[in-house]
Amino acid sequence: MTTSAPAGAARPIGIFDSGIGGLTVARAVAQRLPHERLVYFGDTAHLPYGEKSTAAIQAYAVKICDVLLRQHCKLILIACNSASAAAYELVREYVGSKAVVVGMIDPVVAHVGQQYAGRPVGLIGTKQTVGSNIYRKKIDQLDQGVDLHALATPLLIPMIEEGFFNGRVSEEIIRSYLDHPALQGIDALLLACTHFPLIKPEMEAYYQGRVTVLDPSDVVAATVAEQLATRQLLAPAIEVAPAHHFYVSDFTRSFEESTRIFFGQEVQLEHYPLWE
Ligand code: DGL
């Protein structure tokens, strides 16, 4: 998978996640920056990250960064909340000046600080993301009076992966989580897991306009665009569509079939084992 190095702006954007959930973020990036070539890495051999220790996620993240750096990525986007919670600082240190690093947390925290100062905001995510308390720490550092109410909602992830959404089963599970006392009295709900944009309409239906449901993908994609623009690293406009690559550390046909629900179109997954 080693390629000769293209210059600056022509280098691809690297995106990684524990699996294929991060394709919701890759999709937002591809829509905002249609000329950029994407190299996506889904660590399907080690998912779910939401149930892993910080040390394990950090070890996987470093390995994946090696792969993306060998592909000469100019920016590495950690399109996974659990990995951003566990490994963002380490990845930044590890990658150094070789690539820009963007995670899921800082762009969204800044957005919440601007839009919801002095107001109660809910957050749902994996056990790793919620247990790390990283959103609360960063939101508190802003000192904007945002009162964060966080709840781990792990069952939503396999539910979505198994295609149980927009139906009776998902409606019942979503209702039991959103009825939880921890999430009462909020003005907005932050979807701090890359799978959750797929059930945003169901959450909006539950709230009937009382609570704004925040999908961070567009905010994160906007940050990627800003970071590249600031460094004059935006890819030049081209007429042909860029040839993206989608790698997974463990290939199954079922992962490939599920790419459609996350990316909006089925994509071909290439097998790239992390440890050989
Ligand atoms: N992509 C992960 C996240 O955003 C959820 C899936 C997992 O637990 O690996 O936290």
Residues whose N, C-alpha, C, O or C-beta is under 5 A from the ligand:
A	BS01	DGL	S18 G21 L47 P48 Y49 G50 E51 A79 C80 N81 S82 T126 A192 C193 T194
